[in-house]
Amino acid sequence: MYLAIHSQEKPATVKDASERYGISTNHLAKVAQRLVQEKLIISQRGRGGGLKLALPAEEINIGLLLRKIENPELLECFGTNCQCPIEPVCVLFSALRKAQKAFFAVLDEYTLADVVKNKHKLQQSLSLPTAV
């Protein structure tokens, strides 16, 4: 979201984003690295470098993005190497799987552009300069 609302005049930096959101620079650098690996953002090194979106915000699906960067295996039984003896008859497993499918089905309805429609309010919340 930060990259979608950041001014395009110069690339955003991990340091600036981490300070504005009040989160660890280390953690955010790891997230950024993963997004670069997934070809969702571009990292420019050197003076004047930083991060920017690799695709238009309208082309970045939120459900797909989360599947790529987060581990969707909530529990061991969600993985391919489940050793739980009750997994085939477990009602909790079925309920959790159903909930996860519903969770991603909703997120699949949104793009990055959808979640930053209130761009100016988001920029104000983060004390970012607003483009005219």
Secondary structure, 3 states (H helix, E strand, C coil): CHHHHCCCCCCECHHHHHHHHCCCHHHHHHHHHHHHHCCCEEEECCCCCEEEECCCHHHCEHHHHHHHHCCCCCCHHHCCCCCCCCHHHCHHHHHHHHHHHHHHHHHCCCEHHHHCCCHHHHHHHCCCCCCC
